[in-house]
Amino acid sequence: MKSDGPLHLDEQKVRKHLQIEKLIPAMEKALIDFSAGKVTQPVRSVITVDPPGGFFGMMPALTPDGLGIKIVTFYATNAERGLPTHMATIFLVDPETGAPLAVMDGRLITEMRTAAVSAAATKLLASSSAKVLAILGSGVQA
């Protein structure tokens, strides 16, 4: 099968296609697969970039559905430059061949994934008798 290279999705294309209604069930499945030992996910590897006091993180994972890595940077001083403090790129490969499949802007994916995992975990772990939910936090990491 001929390939023209990996699919490239910038943030605008990600925003067009990523839907929270589909992401929450996907995160439920990911949490269940992780708990069942079906996911290989080493601890995040981080390089401190000092100065300016940032970090470069690498997060690979192998799931029953795919293989990839997220590269994320955090530079607090970017806020002063009018840039996002968190930036990310997600690289997916075919787990059978290692062929590159996609390179995606990961900033919005990271933000939406954080919210979707919170929703999925609440659904999966909340007591059936719970009546109140408190959500504390702020910013992209909350």
N, C-alpha and C positions, 0 to 999 in steps of 0.2 A: 504494500500500500504506500503510495507516494504521499509525502508530507511537505507542506510549505513551511514547516517550522512550527514552533509552539504558538498557541493562541495568545494574544496580548490584550489584556483588559486594563485600561486606565481607570481612574476613579469614576469618571462619568459613565463608562460602560458597566462597571460594577454596580453603581447606584441604580442603573436602569434594570439590571437583572436580579439583584439580590433582594429577596422578599422575606421580611421577618416571619410571616406566616409559615413559610417553608423552612426557614432556618431553625426555628424552635424545635420542631420534630427531628430535624437532622442532628441537633445538639443532644436531644434526648437519646437518640441512637448512639451517638458518639460516647456519651457518658456510660450507657449500658455496656457498649463494647469494651470501653476502658476498664470498667469494673469486672468484666468477665475475662480479662487478660488477653483480649483480642487485639490490643493496640500496643505497639512498641513506641514509646515516647521518652527518650532520655531527658534528663534534667537540662534545662536551658543552659547553653554555654554563653557566657558574657565576657566581653572585652571592655574594660573601662577606657574611655577616651578622655584623657586629662592633660592639658586643658582641651576643651572648654568645660569639662565636667559632664560628659555624656556617656552613653553606653551603646554598644553594638551587640545585639543578642541574636543567637541562632537557635531555632527550635524545629528540629526534624521530627517527623512522625510517620509511622507505617500503620495503616488501618486495613480492615478487610476490603475497603473501597478505594484506597489510594496510597500514594507515597509522595511526600513533599517536605518542604522546609519553609518556614517563615523567618525572614530576616527583619529585625526591628531595630530602630534606633530611637534613642531618647536624648534630646538636647533641650534642657530647660531654657537656655538662652535664646532658643529660636523664637520664643514668644516676643522678645524684644525686636526681632527682625521681621515680624509679621508672618512667620512660618509656623507650621504645626510642630508641637514639641515631640510628638510621636509620629514616626513614619515607618511604613512596613512594605515589604514586597513578599509575595508568596509565589513559590516555584513548585509546580507539580510535574511529576514524571510518571510514565507508565510503569507500574510495579513489575510487570513481566519482562520488559525490555530495557528499562531505564531511559527510554526516549523522552525528551522534553515534550510536555503536553500544553502547559500554560504558564505564563508569567503574569501575575495580577498585582495591581496596586492593593496593598493590604491594610491601608489605614481604615477605611470604612468597614472592611470585613472584620477587622479586629474590634472596632467599636460595636458593631452589630452582634458579633459573636459573644462579646462580654455580656450584653443584654440578654441574648438568647439563652446562654448557659444559665444565667440567673433565673430566667423564667422556667427553663427545663428542670433545674435543680429544685426549685420551689415546688413544681408539680410532682416530681418524683419523690421528694423527701418530706414534704409537709405532712403533718398529722391531718387525718381526715376530719378531725374535730376543730381544726384551726379556723378562726374567724377573722383574725387581724394579721396583716403583713406589714412590717416596718422595713423600709429600704433606706439605708444610710450610705452616703458617699457623694462624691462630686467629681466631675471631669471624666476624661476618657477611661481612666483606670477603674472607676467605681462600678 
